[in-house]
Amino acid sequence: MRYGLATVLYCLVPWVHAQVHVSGNVHVTGTDDQRRVDGIAAPLDVSSAVTVEAAVLGGAHWATAALSVDTLLLTLSPSGSLLHEGTLIRFKAPAALSGPLFIRNGALTALPLLRADGLALVPGQMITNAVVEIILATDHYVFVSSAGSQCPPGSLPFNDRTCMDVGEVDGLNMFEASEYCATRGGKLCTWDEYYAGCALLGTGLTARFDDWEWVDDTSNHTQTADQVGRTTCMSQRAAGPLNLASTRCCYHPR
């Protein structure tokens, strides 16, 4: 029975973990339980053989991340300069980030980081120290993990399914208000969501009862939208959608 040089060395010193450099092919023969090489250390570069341990732990695709303005600088160990499309990379987020972001892997060109729907991340999707998973696509990275069930910054939960903004934004018409909430990863609260948040969060909300606020609700009045919260949590009226009012968004954590 023939064994390669690497097999012989590991038979002599089975407790040693090391890198093995071989200039040619290594052919290992024997039964299924003998055709293997044990004790290989973690790979040092992307062209090295990946051990079972590294593959199971995903160690070959783990990176450290540092933030430079709007770009996450990734350092993979081993180096990821030869990453292929479809490679999954994990790292801890260095900060809570949203909006247009880019990923630079080593010396490679920085590529945009986008959600699966092609949009930029919204607040609450990447939070500090959360483990982030991204996939390399043709010309961008796809964000495939979420921070979980935490409320976006600046909002509070009033039940286990819904969060509401603590503060409000003034001077938006109904269409602008709807767009504002959508860009933040939320939506205009329905009337029942507003009432529940208003009543349960109480003084935890700022600027409560100082102005009418838009809600996403139907109205019995033609060509009007609904506003709430002028003097109490129950206050409600119909208003033209181009009128200006305050806006407070609701969120359903992913």
Secondary structure, 3 states (H helix, E strand, C coil): CCCCHHHHHHHHCCCCCECCCCCCCCCCCCCCCCCCCCCECCCCCCCCCCCHHHHHHCHHHEEEEEEECCEEEEEECCCCCCCCCCCEEEEECCCCEEECEEEEECCCCCEEEEECCCCCEEEEEECCCCEEEEEECCCCEEECCCCCCCCCCCEEECCCCCEEECCCEEEECHHHHHHHHHHCCCEECCHHHHHHHHHHHHHHCCCCCCCCEEECCCCCCCCCEEEECCCCCCCEEEECCCCCEEECEEECCC
